[in-house]
Amino acid sequence: MHMLEDSQWRPLPSFLTIGESRIEGLGLLASQFIPEGTDLGMSHVFDKRFQNGYIRLPIGGFINHHDMPNCKAIIAEEDAVVGKVKHIRLITTKPIEAGQELTLKYIINQLENPNWEFEFEISQ
């Protein structure tokens, strides 16, 4: 039995892909039009057992910083599918055209700052 054949899990939603970024290295790109207010899913799961206190998921690993972003991050305590789990989700704040890079304004040295969660929330 092959686990992938039976799994519905995808590393990214079907409307996102990873490609060359105009900002830095690889970035998160829209593969089709994405309306404003779309929940892109989890970017990070908080877990003190891991380095830096969280697990970074594919969306969180490839979204680049921009001072005028088209997405925002929210800290949530529960997910409709996974259940109770502290995590960060990304939500689009503008309509995003196919081929456009998704961006987020984030604190560059957030892990060195003990108040980064509070500042991250209010910077959105």
C-alpha positions in Angstrom: 0.0 0.0 0.0 1.3 3.5 -0.9 0.3 6.1 1.6 0.3 9.0 -1.0 -2.4 7.2 -3.2 -4.8 7.1 -0.2 -4.1 10.6 1.1 -6.1 13.7 0.4 -3.3 15.9 1.9 -1.5 18.3 -0.4 1.5 20.4 0.6 -0.2 23.5 -1.0 -3.8 24.2 -2.0 -4.4 23.7 -5.8 -4.5 27.4 -6.4 -0.9 28.0 -5.1 2.5 27.0 -6.5 6.1 27.7 -5.8 8.2 29.5 -8.4 10.9 32.1 -9.0 10.4 35.2 -6.9 11.1 38.8 -8.0 11.8 39.4 -4.3 14.1 36.6 -3.1 14.8 33.1 -4.3 11.6 31.1 -4.6 8.2 32.5 -3.7 4.6 31.5 -3.3 2.6 32.2 -6.5 -1.0 32.2 -7.4 -1.8 29.5 -10.1 -5.2 31.1 -10.6 -7.2 34.1 -9.5 -7.6 34.3 -5.6 -10.3 36.6 -4.2 -9.6 39.0 -1.3 -10.4 37.4 2.1 -9.3 33.8 1.0 -8.0 31.7 3.8 -4.8 30.1 2.4 -4.4 27.8 5.3 -1.8 27.1 8.0 1.7 28.5 7.6 3.2 27.6 11.0 2.2 25.3 13.9 3.5 26.2 17.3 5.3 23.3 19.0 8.0 24.0 21.7 9.7 20.6 20.9 11.0 22.0 17.6 13.8 24.5 16.9 12.4 28.1 17.3 9.2 26.7 18.8 7.2 26.0 15.7 7.0 23.8 12.6 7.0 25.8 9.3 4.6 24.4 6.7 5.1 24.8 2.9 3.1 28.1 2.8 5.2 29.6 5.6 8.4 28.4 4.1 8.0 30.2 0.7 6.0 33.4 1.3 8.3 36.4 1.1 8.2 39.7 3.0 7.0 42.9 1.4 6.3 46.3 2.9 3.0 46.5 1.0 1.8 42.9 1.3 -1.3 41.2 -0.2 -1.8 38.8 2.7 -2.0 39.0 6.5 -1.2 36.5 9.2 -3.5 35.6 12.1 -2.8 33.5 15.1 -5.5 30.9 15.7 -6.1 28.3 18.3 -8.2 25.9 16.3 -8.5 24.5 12.8 -11.7 23.1 11.2 -9.9 19.9 10.1 -7.1 19.4 12.6 -8.9 20.6 15.7 -7.3 22.4 18.6 -3.8 23.5 17.7 -2.1 26.9 18.0 -1.0 28.0 14.6 -0.6 30.9 12.1 -2.9 31.1 9.1 -2.6 33.4 6.1 -5.5 35.4 4.6 -5.4 37.4 1.4 -6.1 41.1 1.8 -6.4 41.9 -1.9 -7.5 40.1 -5.0 -4.5 38.2 -6.4 -4.1 37.5 -10.1 -2.8 34.2 -11.5 1.0 34.4 -11.6 1.2 37.1 -8.9 3.4 36.5 -5.9 1.8 36.3 -2.5 3.5 38.4 0.2 3.4 39.1 3.9 4.7 41.8 6.1 6.6 40.1 8.9 9.2 41.0 11.5 12.5 39.9 10.2 14.2 39.0 13.5 11.0 37.8 15.2 12.5 34.7 16.8 15.1 36.8 18.7 12.4 39.0 20.1 10.5 37.6 23.1 7.4 39.8 22.2 7.4 38.8 18.6 3.9 37.2 18.7 2.3 40.4 20.0 4.2 42.7 17.6 3.5 40.3 14.7 -0.3 40.5 15.4 -0.4 44.3 15.6 1.8 44.8 12.6 -0.7 43.0 10.3 
